[in-house]
């Protein structure tokens, strides 16, 4: 690293910070999607049970 100028030594730091931010955003989006999917799945199951009760003879 001593062969590089100070600017070139510091350049990887913002790149690593940017990469970390993008990774966290992706993880957060995945977590939210899974959470919403779980909530929707339970609501759909409740609707199905209600429909079954209505349509039973």
CORBEL-V478287 format. One record per pair of residues at least 4 apart in sequence whose ideal C-beta (glycine too) atoms are under 7 Angstrom apart, sorted by the first residue. I is the first residue (numbers start at 1). J is the second residue. Records with the same first field share a line. If there is no record, write none. Layout:
I->J / J
This chain:
1->9
4->8 / 9
6->10
7->11
11->15
12->16
13->17
14->18
15->19
16->20
17->21
18->22
19->23
20->24
21->25
22->26
23->27
24->28
25->29
26->30
27->31
28->32
29->33
30->34
31->35
32->36
33->37
34->38
35->39
36->40
37->41
38->42
39->43
40->44
41->45
42->46
43->47
44->48
45->49
46->50
47->51
48->52
49->53
50->54
51->55
52->56
